[in-house]
Amino acid sequence: MTADEPYEDLTRLIQHRAESIPDRVVFRFLDRAGTENDVMTYARLATRSSEVAAALTEVAEPGDRVMIVHDNGPEFFAALFGCLWAGMTGVPAPYRSMAGRGGGRQFERLATILRSAEPAATLTDASVAADLTEAGHLPFGRCLQTSALTGGTVPPVAADPERVAILQYTSGSTSAPKGAMISNRNFVHNLGESSRLLGRADPGHREPTIASWLPLFHDMGLAMGLLALYNAGSCVLMSPMAFLMRPVAWLEAISRYGAVMTAAPNFAYDLCTERVTPDQRADLDLSSMRVALNGAEPVRATTLRRFNDAFGPSGFLPSAMTPCYGLAEATVFVSGLRERLRQPIVLRVDRKALSEGAVRMAAAGPTTGEIVGCGAPAEDLDVRIVDPDTGIQQGEDAVGEIWVSGGSVSSGYWGLPEESAETFGNVTVGSGARYLRTGDLGFLRDGMLFVSGRIKDIIVVDGRNHYPQDIELTVSRCHPAVAAHRCVAFGHVDADDVERLVVVIEIAGGVARGANADVSEIVKAVRREVSAGHDLAVSDVLLVKPGRLPKTTSGKIRRARCRELFSTGAFTEAPTIHE
């Protein structure tokens, strides 16, 4: 499934859709109750894009950056495509009220992006405009309320495949956010590759309906909206907060609109399993779903099984669950392809062998673990496993760094030439092509990509490598007071220059409210299970109250930031239960 004819950029595609199917709905917007409160047709999208572009041309020039700070609503798309219409570079940034819990962290991230991009203008709503104006030291340019930009229209600028369409800022889970320069050509190429997921899963289906709650400033969330546009379909959107407050709303949208595709991080599928009641499940019909992408964080085999068991009676097909791999530097999609109706591949491997760079199948036991395949690489991307120290390509079943080359790969980071050269300008031994170093470790087996961890996160104790996500999975199962997906493991170099294992846990509410008799039992359970499963001693176990672990805007725990907080003693300054 691809666009019916090739286009050099997305504005030409919008024009074509507005002329050929003007009244077809491309975006539907749901409120927090799951009620449809607005729609955007292809004709309205083209008109609003032109209106916003007309206003932008009065305050900025083609090639300028324009910050976009909007929730998952129609004004986000008006702002984004208004930028493209005017030949400017859109910079999607996190949206949330700056007041209340999490607002300060969001504003800090927004400020970091503003200082990096130095936009000529910012498109947003009245609330954020007031916050930015109050913080007048930030370089936000002219602040415009997108909803007020109506009336005048302009034609789109001349098509330029190499023009930078957006700066897609990375999540910042391992370092400060960096703006990957995504060109029109990158977008069109990656949308074509992503569309093969639907083409394989449902060969006869056209004009798909997609459902998503992911934030539109996030690469995967934006991809959901653009895939609908690319395939002449429609996308049903709700806000991330609507999902977090009521996870069943996401599944109800899939059921009500007959969505064939969706996407979410692994934790979202667990959240549905845990919080959607049997009565709610009985009212769902998920039989339309063909591609439920699971990515942006490690995919757990237990999550797949639990979700299938819970929602199989609601019509969800096990083959619909689609583990995938991608990153902002490659626009978004890198791998996830499978043969039609084939379920995800799960391997059980020896953890010690994997930490030493080899893949060895093993029977179930305390020293083994499951790893989920993230599908085959996109057909028009070159994905290789490379020794990060020597640049030598590795064979099948050998662990190395994942390197990617092809039309979806960004040209580099905005304003960071040295980091761009280090990340995007790599050559394997015996090959002249340039590759993106992802920083992720993995291996290829039978054409499938398996992701095992991140280079920066590897814990080295007594000369042995350990993947933190394996330790975190063990910890999350050791005691019922450990909140799901709310623990982090990392290495800390002590005063004797020896790396030790540290585990920080957000404990469940009952213990947080004062059941301190359980603390010793929790700590003992953590040490016992990690020792048995990984032959590894835990140096420090820190229990903190819910909400203390720093996370990215997409919900991933910021492991590097946790390590920094531990090193500076900041965790012990926060409300804690055990030190």
N, C-alpha and C positions, 0 to 999 in steps of 0.2 A: 504494500500500500504506500504510494508516494503521491506527491502532487501530480496532477494530470498532465502537466508539461513543465519543463525546467524553468526556474526563475533565478535571476541573479541576486535578488534580495527580497525580503519579506514585504516591502511596500508594494512591489509589483504584484505579488500574490494577493494582497488585500484588495488592490484595485480590481484584479480579475474576479475575485469572489464577489465583490460589491456589484460588479456589472452582471455577472452570470447568475448569482443566487442572492440577490440583495436582501430578501426578507427572511432568509434562513438564520436561525439563532446560532451564534458561535459561542457565546458565553451566557450561562445562567448563574445567578448569584443567590445564595441562600443565607438567611439570617441565622442567629444562634439557635433558634428553635427549629431550624431546618425548613423554614417556609421560604418559597421563592419570592424575592422582593424586587428583582430587577432582571432584565435581559438585555443583551446587546446583539443586534443583528450585524451581518457583514456590512450592510449599508451604513448603519450607525457607527460602526468601528471606523470605516473609511472617513466619514464626515468628521467625527471627533478627532481623529488623527490629524486631519487637515487643519481643523480649528486650532488645536494646540500648537501645531507647527507654525501657523501664522503668528501666534503670540510670541513664540520663541524667537522668530526671526527679528523681532523688534528689540531683543535684549541680548542676543548671542549670535555667533557666527557658525557656519558649517564647520564641523570638526571639534567644536567646543564640547565639554562635558556638561551634562545636565543630571543633577541628582533627582531620583524618583523615590519619594517616601510615601507609600500608600498601602493600605490594607488590601485584602483580596477582593477588590471591587472594580467597577467599570472604569474608575478614574486611573487605576494603575495602567490599564491597557491604552487608554487615551494618551497618557503621559509617555509610555514607552514608544508607542508607534508614532506619536507626535514627534518625538526625538528623531526616529528613523526617517520620517517624512521630511524633516528639515535638514537631514544630513548631519545630525549631531549624535554624540555618543551618550546613550542612556547609562545611568549608574544606579541600578536598583539597590536600595538600602533597607535595613530592618525597620519595620513599622511597629510601634507600640506606644501607647500613652506613656509619656516620660514620668508620670506620677505613679506611685504604688510599687508593689513588689516587682523587681526585675527591671523597672524603668531606668534606674541609674546605670545598670550594666548595658542596657540597650543604647542609651544615650552615649556612653563611652565608646561603644563600637561605631555608632553613627559619626561621632566626632573624629574617630580614627580614619574612617573612609573619606570624610569631608576634607581632612588635611591632606590626604593622599591624592584625591581626584581634583581638588580645587575647581569645583564646577562654576560655570558662568551663571547658572541659575539652578534653582531647586523647585521642583513641582511637588506639591503636597496638599494637605488640607489645613483648615484654620487652626486646629489644635497644635499640630506640629509647627506650623508657621509661627505661632506665638512663642513656642518653646525656643525655636531657633533665634527669633528676634531678641528674646530675653538673654540668650547666651550669645551676645553680639560679637564675641571674639572669634567665632567659628567662620571659616571662609565658605559660606553657602551661596554667595552671589545674590542675584535677584530672587527673592522668594515669591513664588506665584501659586495661587490656589487654583488647581487644575479645573475644578468644577465651574469656575468663573470665566474660563477661557472659551468663549463662544462667539459666534458671529462670523468673523472673517475666515476665509479659507485660502489656501495656496496649493499649487500642484507640488507633487513630490520632487525632490532634487533628482538629478540624473543618477541612474543606477551605478553603483561602484562595488563590486564584490569584495574588494580589499578594504573598504572603509570599515573602521572599528564601530560595530553596532552597539555593543555594551562593554562596560567593565564589570566582569562578574567577580565579585570579591569572594575569596575563599572563606571557609567557615571560621578559621582561626583556632582550630582544635589543637594544633601543634605549634603555631607561631602567630604573629600578628597578621591580620587579614591583608591579602595582596590582591590587586585587581588584574585578573587575567583578561587580556584584550581579545574579545571574541568578534571576529569580522562577520560581515554578511555571508561570505563564503563558508565560514565555519558553521554558522547556523544552518544554512541550507543543507550542507553535507551531513551534519549530525541528525537533522530531522529526517533525512532520507534513510539513514542507517537505523534510527530508532523505529521508523515505520515498518521495518522488516519484522520487528517483534510481533506486530499485529498481523502482518501478512502471513507469517508462518503459523500463528496460533489460530487464525480464522480467515483462511484464504479467500472466501467469497464475500467477506464483509467490507463494506465501504461506508464512508461518512460516519465514523465511529462516535459513540458517546463516551466521554472520559469523565471521571469524577475525582476530585482532589480537594484536600484541605491544606496541602503544603503551602508555606508562604511563597508568594510569587517572586520575592527577591532572592529566593534560594534557587540554585540551578535546576534541581529536579522539579520543583514546583512550577517554575517558568516553562520548563519543557512540556509539562502536561497541557498547559494552555496553548502553546505553540503547535504541539502535535495535532490538536483538534483543528486548528486553523489550516495547517499544512495538508490535512486529509479531508478538508471540507466537512468536518464534523462539528461537534459541539462539546464544550467542557462545562461541567457543573461544579461550581466552586463554593466553598464555605471557608470561614476563617480558621486558622489553627486553634484559636481559643474555643471555638464552637466544638471542635473535635475533642480537645482536652477536657472540656467540661462535660461532654456527653458523647463518648466514642461511638455509640450506636448510630448517631446522626450520619456519620460517614457511610456506614453500611446501609442505612435507610435510603440515602441518596442513590447508592448503587442499585438498590432494589427498585426504587420508584422510577428511575429514569432508564433502567436497563443498561447500565454502563458496561462496556466491554473491557475497559482498561482503567487502572488506578495505580498509585505508587505511594510508598511510605517507608520510613525506616523500620527496622525490625521491632523496636519497642512498641510501635503502634499496633502491630498484630497481637502482641502480648497483651496490650491494654484492652483490646477488644475481647480477647479470650477471658480476661479477668473480670471485666466490668459489664459486659453485655449479658443480661439475665436470660434464663431459658424462655421466659414468656416473650421477651423481645426477639429472641432468635426465631421463635415460632412464626413471627409475622414477616420474616425476611425471605426474599427470593433472590439468591445470588447466582442463579444459574446462567445469567447473561455474561458473567465475568470470564474473560479469556486470558488477560494478562494483568496480574497483581504484582507489580514490581516491588521487590524487597531489597533495599540498598541504603547507601549513605552511612552505614555502620555495619559491624560484623553480623552476618546472618546466622542464626542459631537453628540447628536441626530440631531441637525441642520445640522451638516456636512454630515451625512448620507443622509438626505433628499435632500440637495442641490446637492450632487454628483449624486444621483439617478436621480433627475430631469434633470440635465445637460447632463448626459451620458447614460441615458436610451435609447434615440433615436440612440445612437451609439452601442446598443446591450448589454450594461452592465446590468446584472441581479441583482435586489435588494438582492437576496439571496446570491450573491457572496460576498457582504460586510461582513467581519468576524471580529468583535471586539474580541480582545484577551487580555490575561494578561500573563506576564512572567517577569523574572528578571535573571540577570547574575548568581546569587547564585544558581539558579535551572537550570543551563545551558542556558535556555531561555524560553521554552514553558511550561506554567502551565495550562492555560484554553483557550477555544475557540471552543470546539466541539458543533455542533448543528445538528439537524436532517436535512437530505437533503432537499434543496429548502425552508427551513424555514428562514424567515427574522430575523434580529436582534431584540431582545426584548428590548423595551424601557418602563420604568415605570415613571409615574409622581408622585412624592412624596412630602410630607410636609417637607420643609427644617428644620423647628424648631425641629420636631420630629426626623429627621435623625441626627441632631446635638446632640440630647440627647440619641442616640443609638437605636432608634426604627424606623421601616419602616412603614409608614402610607400612603396609597394611597390618592390622593387628586385631585380635579378638577383643571383645569388651573387657575392660578391666580398669583399675584405678589409675594406671599410667598411660591410658589411651584417651583419645578425644575424637570428636566428630568434626569434620570440616565440610562445609556446603559448597558445591560448585556454583560459580557465578556465570554459567552459560558459556557459549562460544563467543569469541571476539567478533565485533562487527565485521561484515564481509570486506569492507573497504578501509579497514584500519590494520596496520601491521603491529601486532602485539608480541613482544619478546620477553623472555626471562633472562636477565643478564646479571653476571657477577658484578656488584656495584663497585668493587675495588679494582677489577681488571678490565671491565668492559667486554668480557668474553661471554657470548651467548651460551646459555645452559640448555641441556637436553631435557627430555620429558622426565617428570618426577624429580627434578632437581630444583630446590628453592633458590630464588634470586629476586632481584628487584624487577618490578613490572615496568617495562619501557614501551612507549606508544608513539607511533608515527602515522601521519595521514591527514586528510583534509579537515578533520574536526579539531586538530590540535592548534591551540592559540599560538600567536607569534611571540608572546612573552608577557611579562608583568608591566603594568603602567608605571613609568618612572623609576624602574629598578633594573637598569641594564646589566649589572653584574649578576644579580640573582637570576635574571632571565637567561643569561648565557649558561649559568651553571645548571639550570633546570631544563631548558628547551634545546640546548645546543650540543647534545651528546651523540657520539658516534660509537657503534659497536665495532669490535675488532673484525676486520674483513668486510665491512659495509660502509658505504659512503653516505647513507641516509642519516638524517638527524632525528633524534628521538627525544621525547619528553620523559624525564625521570620522574616517576610518580611518588617515590618515597615509600611505596607499598611493597611488601614482600609477598611472593606467591609462586605458583608452579602451574604448568600445563600438563594435563593428562587426558588422552583421547580427545584432544581438541577443545577441552573445557578449561576455563581459567578458575583456579582456586586461590583465594586471597588469604594469607596466613597472618598478616600483621603489618605494622609500620616499623621502618628501620629505626626511627627516632625513639620508639617506645620499647624496644627490646631491653629486657632486664638481664644483665650479666652478673651471675653470682657463682663464685668458685669456678670461673672459666666456662660456665655453661650458659647458653642462651635460653631465655624463657619468654613466651608470648604473654603479655599482661592480660589479654582478653580470655585466655584459657584459665588463668588464675582467678580472674573475676567471676567466671562462670562457676568455678568450684566454690568460691566464697558465697555466691548468691544462693547456692543450694544447701549450705551447711547449717542454716538455722532459720526458722520462720520469722525472726525479728529483723532479718536483713531484707531491706526493701529491694524489690526486683529492679535490676538495671541501675542501682544506686550505690555501687561500690567501685573503687578504682584501685589498681595496683601499679606501683612504679618503683624504680630503683632510686636509692639515695646514697650518695657517697658520704661516709662518716668521717670523723676527725682523723682516723687512721688510713684514709684513702681507700677504704674497702666499700664496695657497693653492697647495700643491704636491701631486702625487700620490705616495702611499706604497704600496708593496706588501710585505706580510709573507707568507712562505711556510713552511709545514711541509714539509720535504724528506723524501724517502723514506729508508728505513732504511739503504741502502748508503752514501749520502753522509753520513748522520748518524754512521756508524761510522768516518768518517775519510777518505773519498775526496775530500780537499779540492781535488784537481786539477780537479774538476768545477765548483767554485764559480764561477769566472770565466765558464765556458761557460754556466751557468744564468743568471747575471745578464745577460750579453749577449743571451741568447735572450729573456728577459723584456722588456728594453728594445726590442729589435728588433721583436718581434711586437706589442707595445702601440703602438709608433710607427706601424707599418704598418697596423694594424687600426683605430686610434682617432685617429691624427694627434695623439698626445699623448706628452709626454716623462715618463718615470718619474724622479722626483727621488731617491727612496730605495728600495732593494731590500734587505730584511732576511730572511735565511734562519735559521730556528729549528728546533730539534729537534722531533720528533713529540710532540704533546700539549701544546705551549706555547700554542696559540691558545685563548682562553677561549670556552666555548660555553654555551648555555642547556641546560636539562634535556631539551629535545626535540632537541638536537643541532645547533641553528643557531649559527653563529659570531656572537659578540657584537661587532659591528663598532664600536659606540660605545666599548666597553670596550677594544678593540684600539687605537683612536685615543688613548684616555686613557693606556694603557700606553706607547705610543710617545712621547707628549708628555712624560711624566714620566721617560723613560729606563728604565722597568722592563723592557722587552724586552732591552735591552743588559745588564741585570744578570743575566738568566737565561742558561742555557747557549745560546750562539749559535754559528753557523758563519761568518756574514758580517755585518758592520755597515756 
